[in-house]
């Protein structure tokens, strides 16, 4: 009978330990890679400053929604639209908030009549010191719904980004 020889128990143990270590390193790289990419996900910070000139809507005037926006992430974030109570508006092109932005003032000019918010006036809306219409001459806002505008009332809303994330805010209307 021919004698068969295999690898020794010592060599087999070393190979098994090496494979286990390689698998542990691969799993660790995968897990920490996911955690690292999750921490780099773009996020906005929204702080409502005010909803001013609300009483002017009774006469067809303009009210101003002012929000401080910070983008501490390492990537620019596009704002796709916003909701204020029952009024929902979507911009034809995203409004870009650059990476590393701290406390950029976004002012949205709200139009309406008979005491209701019904739309947005892009020509009177700003981000920082830049008029939104200067970001793109074809920028428009399509709005649906309407929201009664009353001085002293607190309104809830949210900003929507191009990737579908929403960032809530609460603001009190003033005259």
PAZA-981379 format. One record per residue (C-alpha): residue in one letter; x, y, z. Coordinates in pm, whole numbers, plus 32768, in hexadecimal, padded with zeros to 4 digits. Each point is the difference from the previous one (the first is absolute). Example, Ala and Ser with C-alpha at 12.3 -4.5 7.8 and 13.67 -1.06 7.14 Angstrom:
% PAZA-981379
A84CE7E3E830C
S808981587FBE
% end
This chain:
% PAZA-981379
X800080008000
X808781527FA1
X803580F98112
X7F4381497FD7
X8087813B8093
X7F4581438043
X80628144809B
X80647FF58169
X7F1A80718115
X80E1812B8048
X7FF6807E7E98
X7E857FCC7FEE
X7FD180C88141
X80D7811E7F7D
X7F3B800B7EBA
X7EB2800880BC
X8079811980E3
X807C80CB7ED3
X7EB07FD77F4E
X7F428067813C
X80D981378028
X7FD4805C7E90
X7E857FDF8022
X7FFE80D1813F
X80C881147F56
X7F177FFB7ED0
X7ECB801A80DE
X809C811B80CA
X805780C47EC4
X7E9E7FCF7F7D
X7F5A8069814A
X80DE81318038
X7FE0805C7E91
X7E85800D8028
X801B80C98140
X80F280F07F5F
X7F21803D7ED2
X7ECF802D80E1
X80B4810F80C2
X804680B67EBA
X7E9180097F9E
X7F9D81637FAF
X7F2680A38108
X7F71815A8028
X7FBA80BF813C
X7ED280E57FEA
X7FA7811480F3
X7EC880CF7FC0
X804081748029
X7EAB808E7FB0
X7ECB801C7F2B
X7FE381777FD3
X7F0D80F17F5C
X7EE87F008015
X7EEE81088023
X805D80887EA6
X7F6F7ECA7F58
X7EA180828044
X804881107EFE
X80C57F287F0A
X815380578096
X812B7F228042
X805E7F478140
X81617F828042
X80617EAB808B
X8163801B8089
X80CB7ECA8055
X816B7FD8806E
X80977ED77F4D
X81477F538058
X80A27EE87F3B
X811B7F7280D4
X80357EDB7F11
X81127FE37EFD
X7F0E80067ED8
X7F1681087F75
X7E8E7FBE803B
X7EE980637F15
X7EB78082808B
X7EE57F817F29
X7EDD80AD80AB
X7F4C804B8144
X7EB57FDA80B0
X7F63810180E5
X7EBE7F80809B
X7F207F9D7ED9
X80D180B87EFC
X80FA7F247F4A
X80F8808F7F02
X81027F577F21
X811880BD7F52
X803F7FBF7E8E
X81737FDC8051
X80A57FB4814E
X8084811E80D2
X81617F9B805E
X808080248163
X817D7FE17FE8
X80C57F1480E1
X8075809C8144
X7EF681117FFC
X7FB3808B815A
X7EC680D0803A
X7FAE805C7E99
X7EBE80CB7FF8
X7EF77F7D7F13
X7EE480F87FCB
X7ED17F827F40
X7F0B810D7F8D
X7EA17F71802A
X7EE9808C7F2E
X7E8D7FE58030
X7EB880B18020
X7ED6800F80E5
X80E17FA78124
X80857EB87F6B
X815D7F907FA1
X7FE17F797E9C
X8151801D7F52
X8167807B7FEF
X809681387F61
X815A7F8C7F8B
X806D81667FAC
X7FE28066816F
X80967EBF8091
X816C7FE3806E
X81057F108081
X811080C380AE
X802E813D7F36
X7FA27F5B7EB6
X7EAA80297F65
X7F767EA97FA4
X7FAD80767EA0
X8173804E7FCC
X805C7E978051
X7F3C7F9D7ECC
X7F2C80E07F25
X7F0E7EDF7FC7
X7FCB7FAF8170
X7E8F7FEC805A
X7F327F71811A
X7EC77F2F7FCA
X7F1B8008812D
X7ECB7F3F8060
X7F0C803C8119
X7FDE813B80CC
X802F805C8169
X7F41810580C3
X80F0810D8076
X7FB88084815C
X80E180D680D7
X80667F518143
X7FBC7EA17F7E
X81147EFD800D
X80347F3E7EBD
X80B47EB97FC6
X80B87FB67EC3
X81297F4E7F6E
X810C80267EF9
X80247EE17F06
X814F7FAC7F61
X803B7F647EAC
X80417EAD809F
X7EAB800A80AC
X807280518162
X7F2380F180C1
X806F80F6810A
X7EE9808C80DB
X7FDF815F8088
X7F0080C680C6
X7FC881747FD6
X7F1281038093
X7F5E80FB7F16
X802D8171804A
X7F73813A7F5F
% end
